[in-house]
Amino acid sequence: MEENIYTKLTPATTLLDAFERQTTVAVPTSWFVLLTDVKGSTRAIEEGRYKDVNTAGGLAAMALGNELGSLEFPFVFGGDGATFLIPPEFKERAAAILLDTARKVKEFFNLELRVGIVPVSLLTERGLTLRVGKIKISPHYTQAIISGDGMEYAESLIKKDNSFLVKEGDFPAREANFNGFTCRWQDVPSPDGETVALIVAINGSEKEQQQTLQQVLKLIEQNYGPDSQHHPLKERYMKLNFRSIWREAAAQAKKKTGLLFWLHSLRIAFEMSVTALAVALRLPIKVFHYKLKNIRKYNVISADYKKYDGTLKMVIAGSAQAREKLQQGLAALKEKGKIKYGIHVSDRAILTCLLYAESAQEVHFVDAADGGYALAAKMFKSQLSN
């Protein structure tokens, strides 16, 4: 992976910068799209298990990161799953790792994680495009962006055609390693009452899409204020959640019972207690690249709350009045045929975190609680048939 096109790309500074300077490149036809999603996620959400659904997507990304020895590869987290772009030399290993992740997700959460694989060559043969770029979010996180109409088509294939699903026996078995997956924060409430998950698909030519994206981002800023104001994470609202220990312990022990599971649980509880003391007393304790007293700041600056994978996905904190005005603006753009969108309203954000401590890499996936991106996608997809 060190020699692939993605690692050689120069990161943009913002999403708009990536498109304005055309820093994305075509994904090679020899590559593959790997996708995971939770089958029956709507039912799990109705049962109050959206954190488990989020965790399934996070585990898949962490497992591939550990196999690669880095988080510097193109992936996008989508709430109830994740998307990966993989070169041919890594295809078998990646598919096998994701298949083992699916087994563990079934064991831990009784959820079915589907794994699909689609050749990029198939997409290009059918006249679809797929491009990749990246954005420097913080010193510790570089975010992939994926553009083109190929991704939506690849997603539809794995949901409609079982021949694109990865099944037992398709590849030599490998065991997934989830070290670095962590899930230690309570849901983060919105200071102004609402946290919304937003998905926007933009129509038109590449130039028209860029102009419309500018309009959408401007609408968000006009109604919610600048990024610092509508960012879904605020340090003062972030609190450690000792009740969530079991998910991380299960990921580390690779089972949710037994001595090893309880030993990991005790270790995590101890680490969280030390962190809580360091934050409260501003103690100068350092672990890897972390100054524990600044742990909440690290989460904020490396938060994955705004991204692009063929659709704009954002989690935004603000007031009901701001959201209503935003929806009015989005509805007007939809009426003009420029966009389709979906939105889900909650009152708090949820966090799923990946840390690759040896290289000081990390990402903190943010979603809205109680269905987030998954329910926003449901509204969005209902518009596709209209």
NORGI-V675197 format. One record per residue. SS is DSSP state (H for helix, E for strand, L for the rest). PSI is psi in whole degrees, -180 to 180 (NA if undefined). OMEGA is omega as a letter, one per 20 degrees, with the letter a starting at -180 (NA if undefined). Layout:
<<SS | PSI | OMEGA> <SS | PSI | OMEGA>>
This chain:
<<L | -19 | a> <L | -29 | a> <L | 4 | a> <L | 168 | a> <H | -32 | a> <H | -44 | a> <H | -23 | a> <H | -10 | a> <L | 143 | r> <L | 124 | a> <L | 142 | r> <E | 171 | a> <L | -26 | r> <L | 169 | r> <H | -47 | r> <H | -39 | r> <H | -39 | a> <H | -40 | a> <H | -39 | a> <H | -39 | a> <L | 1 | r> <L | 55 | a> <L | -2 | r> <L | 155 | r> <E | 158 | r> <E | 136 | r> <L | 130 | a> <L | 145 | a> <L | -15 | r> <L | -9 | a> <L | 175 | a> <E | 148 | r> <E | 122 | r> <E | 133 | a> <E | 145 | r> <E | 145 | r> <E | 153 | a> <E | 116 | r> <E | 132 | a> <L | 27 | a> <H | -31 | a> <H | -42 | r> <H | -42 | r> <H | -39 | r> <H | -44 | r> <H | -28 | r> <L | 4 | r> <L | 27 | a> <L | 31 | a> <H | -28 | r> <H | -38 | r> <H | -40 | r> <H | -46 | r> <H | -43 | a> <H | -37 | a> <H | -44 | r> <H | -39 | r> <H | -40 | r> <H | -39 | r> <H | -45 | a> <H | -41 | a> <H | -40 | a> <H | -43 | r> <H | -37 | r> <H | -42 | r> <H | -35 | r> <H | -36 | a> <H | -22 | a> <L | 22 | a> <L | 155 | r> <L | 9 | a> <L | 68 | r> <L | 157 | a> <L | 115 | r> <E | 154 | r> <E | 128 | r> <E | 132 | a> <L | 19 | r> <L | -68 | r> <L | 20 | r> <E | -171 | a> <E | 157 | r> <E | 138 | a> <E | 143 | r> <E | 123 | a> <E | 131 | r> <L | 161 | a> <H | -33 | a> <H | -14 | a> <H | 0 | a> <H | -55 | a> <H | -45 | a> <H | -44 | a> <H | -46 | r> <H | -42 | r> <H | -39 | r> <H | -43 | a> <H | -33 | r> <H | -40 | r> <H | -35 | r> <H | -42 | r> <H | -40 | r> <H | -45 | a> <H | -38 | r> <H | -40 | r> <H | -43 | a> <H | -44 | a> <H | -44 | a> <H | -2 | a> <L | 44 | r> <L | 146 | r> <E | 110 | r> <E | 112 | r> <E | 143 | r> <E | 125 | r> <E | 155 | r> <E | 129 | a> <E | 126 | r> <E | 136 | r> <H | -32 | r> <H | -36 | r> <H | -40 | a> <H | -45 | a> <H | -35 | r> <H | -29 | a> <L | 15 | r> <L | 18 | a> <L | 157 | a> <L | 152 | r> <L | 120 | a> <E | 156 | a> <E | 146 | r> <E | -171 | r> <E | 158 | a> <E | 136 | r> <E | 105 | a> <E | -41 | a> <E | 174 | r> <L | -16 | a> <L | -3 | a> <E | 124 | r> <E | 122 | a> <E | 135 | r> <E | 145 | r> <E | 140 | a> <E | 130 | a> <E | 168 | a> <L | 168 | a> <L | 0 | a> <H | -32 | a> <H | -45 | r> <H | -39 | r> <H | -42 | r> <H | -42 | r> <H | -41 | a> <H | -35 | a> <H | -46 | a> <H | -20 | r> <H | -21 | a> <H | -21 | a> <L | 108 | a> <H | -17 | a> <H | -16 | r> <H | -2 | r> <E | 143 | r> <L | 129 | a> <L | 163 | r> <L | 133 | r> <L | -9 | r> <L | -33 | a> <L | 154 | r> <L | 137 | a> <L | 142 | r> <L | 154 | a> <L | 129 | r> <L | 142 | r> <L | 120 | a> <L | 13 | r> <L | 130 | a> <L | -19 | r> <E | 130 | a> <E | 151 | a> <L | 72 | a> <L | 9 | a> <E | 145 | r> <L | 161 | r> <L | 142 | a> <E | 112 | a> <E | 152 | r> <L | 131 | r> <L | -19 | a> <L | 14 | r> <L | -30 | a> <E | 144 | r> <E | 121 | a> <E | 145 | r> <E | 128 | a> <E | 134 | r> <E | 128 | a> <E | 123 | r> <E | 134 | a> <E | 130 | a> <L | 169 | r> <L | -176 | r> <L | 172 | a> <H | -43 | r> <H | -41 | r> <H | -39 | r> <H | -42 | r> <H | -43 | r> <H | -41 | a> <H | -38 | r> <H | -42 | r> <H | -41 | r> <H | -44 | a> <H | -46 | r> <H | -35 | r> <H | -40 | r> <H | -44 | r> <H | -45 | a> <H | -38 | r> <H | -38 | a> <H | -28 | a> <H | -10 | a> <L | -178 | a> <L | 172 | a> <H | -44 | a> <H | -26 | a> <H | -38 | a> <H | 5 | r> <L | 131 | a> <L | -12 | r> <L | 128 | r> <L | 128 | a> <H | -42 | a> <H | -17 | a> <H | 0 | a> <L | 122 | a> <L | 143 | r> <E | 148 | a> <L | 98 | a> <H | -19 | a> <H | -12 | a> <H | 3 | a> <H | -37 | a> <H | -35 | a> <H | -48 | a> <H | -40 | r> <H | -40 | r> <H | -40 | r> <H | -39 | a> <H | -43 | a> <H | -16 | a> <L | 24 | r> <L | 161 | a> <L | 23 | r> <L | 171 | r> <L | 172 | a> <H | -45 | a> <H | -40 | r> <H | -44 | a> <H | -34 | r> <H | -43 | r> <H | -39 | r> <H | -44 | r> <H | -41 | r> <H | -46 | a> <H | -42 | r> <H | -40 | r> <H | -46 | r> <H | -40 | r> <H | -36 | r> <H | -43 | r> <H | -42 | r> <H | -44 | a> <H | -40 | r> <H | -43 | a> <H | -40 | r> <H | -46 | a> <H | -39 | a> <H | 2 | a> <L | 46 | a> <L | 140 | a> <L | 57 | r> <L | 132 | a> <E | 132 | r> <E | 120 | a> <L | -125 | a> <L | 0 | a> <E | 130 | q> <E | 111 | a> <H | -30 | a> <H | -20 | a> <H | 20 | a> <H | -38 | a> <H | -36 | r> <H | -42 | r> <H | -41 | r> <H | -40 | a> <H | -48 | a> <H | -24 | r> <L | 25 | a> <E | 137 | r> <E | 78 | a> <L | -6 | r> <E | 123 | a> <E | 172 | a> <E | 123 | r> <E | 39 | a> <L | -22 | r> <L | 149 | r> <E | 128 | r> <E | 128 | a> <E | 147 | r> <E | 126 | a> <E | 134 | r> <E | 138 | r> <E | -161 | a> <L | 164 | r> <H | -37 | a> <H | -41 | r> <H | -43 | a> <H | -40 | r> <H | -41 | r> <H | -39 | r> <H | -45 | a> <H | -35 | r> <H | -44 | r> <H | -41 | r> <H | -40 | r> <H | -38 | r> <H | -42 | r> <H | -37 | r> <H | -43 | r> <H | -31 | r> <L | -1 | r> <L | 13 | a> <L | -30 | a> <E | 166 | q> <E | 149 | a> <E | 161 | r> <E | 149 | a> <E | 142 | r> <E | 132 | a> <E | 128 | r> <E | -171 | r> <L | 7 | a> <E | 161 | r> <E | 154 | r> <E | 149 | a> <E | 137 | r> <E | 122 | a> <E | 142 | r> <E | 130 | a> <E | 125 | r> <E | 81 | a> <H | -33 | a> <H | -27 | r> <H | 10 | a> <L | 26 | r> <E | 143 | r> <E | 159 | r> <E | 141 | a> <E | 100 | a> <E | 132 | r> <E | 135 | r> <E | 160 | r> <E | 146 | a> <L | 167 | r> <L | 29 | r> <L | -31 | r> <H | -128 | a> <H | -35 | a> <H | -42 | r> <H | -31 | r> <H | -39 | r> <H | -34 | r> <H | -45 | r> <H | -43 | a> <H | -47 | a> <H | -28 | r> <H | -23 | r> <H | -20 | a> <H | -28 | a> <L | -5 | a> <L | NA | NA>>
